[in-house]
Amino acid sequence: MVETTTTAPKMKTSKPASTAFEMPKFEMPKFDMPKVEMPAAFREMAERGVAQAKDTYEKMKAAAEEATDVLETTYSTATRGASDYGLKVIEVARANTNAAFDFAGEIMAAKTLSEVVELASAHARKQFETLTAQGKELGTLAQKVATEAAEPIKNGVNKAFSKVA
């Protein structure tokens, strides 16, 4: 038995194999558009629409600027309030640390156990009163900061509602 091999004839292309397939190009026919006069009513309606869009844009821009001003004021007020609160916390911590060191010095100077007990109970009473006062002061300051920070927002909302009404 004799084996024969056949090979398919090779196609000749003038382009490389990767670009052998190209989409046919179609050109759109060119039509001359007739010059049509727009009706006056349509032109007026379009002009009113453009004027209304410009007016709406100006109103939105003004509202956005007001909102930005309110946020800037609120942020600066809140920042100032947080700074005041932080300084007060540092002041409270310093006072409590000084009281603790003073107490430690008094304990070291005590001669008897009864004197140590007396100093400890006096210090505990004094610190309880001090911490109570400090807590009230910090609470009042926190409430003041929150109220002051909310004030610009409250005013901005009231101003916006008064414009709408």
C-alpha positions in Angstrom: 0.0 0.0 0.0 1.3 3.4 -1.0 0.7 6.4 1.2 0.2 9.7 -0.5 0.1 13.0 1.2 -1.7 15.9 -0.2 -1.2 19.4 0.8 -3.7 22.2 0.4 -2.6 24.9 -2.0 -1.2 28.0 -0.2 -3.1 31.2 -0.6 -1.2 34.2 -1.6 -1.9 37.3 0.3 -0.3 40.6 -0.1 -0.8 41.5 3.6 0.6 39.7 6.6 -1.6 37.0 8.1 -2.6 39.1 11.1 -4.2 41.8 9.0 -5.6 39.5 6.2 -9.2 40.1 7.3 -10.4 43.6 7.1 -13.9 44.9 7.5 -15.2 46.5 4.3 -15.5 50.2 4.5 -18.8 51.9 3.9 -19.2 55.5 3.2 -22.4 57.3 4.2 -24.0 59.1 1.4 -23.9 62.8 1.8 -27.2 64.6 1.8 -27.6 68.3 1.7 -29.8 69.4 4.6 -32.4 71.8 3.5 -32.2 75.2 5.4 -35.4 75.3 7.4 -36.5 78.4 9.3 -37.4 77.6 12.9 -40.8 78.6 13.9 -40.9 81.7 16.2 -42.9 79.8 18.9 -40.3 77.0 19.0 -37.4 79.5 19.2 -39.2 81.4 22.0 -39.9 78.2 23.9 -36.2 77.2 23.6 -35.0 80.6 24.8 -37.4 80.5 27.8 -36.0 77.0 28.6 -32.4 78.3 28.4 -33.3 81.3 30.6 -35.1 79.1 33.1 -32.1 76.7 33.2 -29.7 79.6 33.8 -31.9 80.9 36.6 -32.1 77.5 38.2 -28.3 77.2 37.9 -27.8 80.6 39.6 -30.1 79.6 42.5 -28.4 76.2 42.9 -25.0 78.0 42.9 -26.1 80.5 45.5 -27.5 77.7 47.7 -24.3 75.7 47.4 -22.2 78.7 48.3 -24.4 79.3 51.4 -24.1 75.7 52.4 -20.3 75.9 52.0 -20.2 79.0 54.2 -22.4 77.3 56.9 -20.1 74.3 56.8 -16.9 76.4 57.1 -18.4 78.4 60.0 -19.5 75.2 61.7 -16.1 73.6 61.2 -14.2 76.6 62.6 -16.5 76.8 65.6 -16.3 73.1 66.3 -12.5 73.2 66.0 -12.2 76.1 68.4 -14.6 74.4 70.8 -12.6 71.1 70.6 -9.4 73.0 71.3 -10.9 74.7 74.3 -12.2 71.3 75.6 -8.8 69.7 75.1 -7.0 72.5 77.0 -9.5 72.1 79.8 -8.8 68.3 79.9 -5.1 69.0 80.1 -5.7 71.5 82.9 -7.8 68.9 84.8 -5.1 66.2 84.3 -2.4 68.6 85.5 -4.3 69.5 88.7 -5.0 65.8 89.4 -1.4 64.8 88.9 -0.2 67.6 91.2 -2.7 66.5 93.8 -1.5 62.9 93.6 2.2 64.0 93.9 1.3 66.2 96.9 -0.5 63.3 98.5 2.5 61.0 97.9 4.7 63.6 99.6 2.4 63.8 102.6 2.2 60.0 102.9 6.0 59.8 102.9 6.2 62.4 105.7 3.6 60.6 107.9 5.0 59.2 111.1 2.2 56.8 112.2 -0.2 54.4 110.6 -3.2 56.4 111.9 -1.7 59.6 110.3 -1.5 57.7 107.0 -5.1 56.6 107.2 -6.2 60.1 108.1 -4.3 61.6 105.2 -5.7 59.0 102.8 -9.3 59.6 103.8 -8.9 63.4 103.6 -7.2 63.0 100.2 -10.0 60.7 98.9 -12.7 63.1 100.1 -10.9 66.1 98.5 -10.3 64.2 95.2 -14.0 63.1 95.1 -15.2 66.7 95.4 -12.6 67.9 92.9 -13.5 65.2 90.4 -17.2 65.9 90.8 -16.6 69.6 90.1 -14.3 68.9 87.2 -16.8 66.5 85.6 -19.5 69.2 85.9 -17.2 71.8 84.4 -16.2 69.5 81.5 -19.9 68.6 80.9 -20.9 72.2 80.8 -18.1 73.0 78.4 -18.9 70.1 76.1 -22.6 71.2 76.0 -21.5 74.8 75.2 -19.2 73.5 72.4 -21.9 71.4 70.9 -24.5 74.2 71.1 -22.0 76.7 69.5 -21.1 74.2 66.7 -24.8 73.5 65.9 -25.7 77.2 65.9 -24.5 77.9 62.3 -26.3 74.9 61.0 -29.5 75.9 62.8 -29.2 79.4 61.4 -28.5 78.1 57.9 -31.5 75.8 57.9 -33.8 78.6 59.3 -32.5 80.9 56.6 -33.1 78.3 53.9 -36.7 77.6 55.1 -37.4 81.3 55.3 -36.5 81.7 51.6 -38.8 78.8 50.7 -41.7 80.1 52.7 
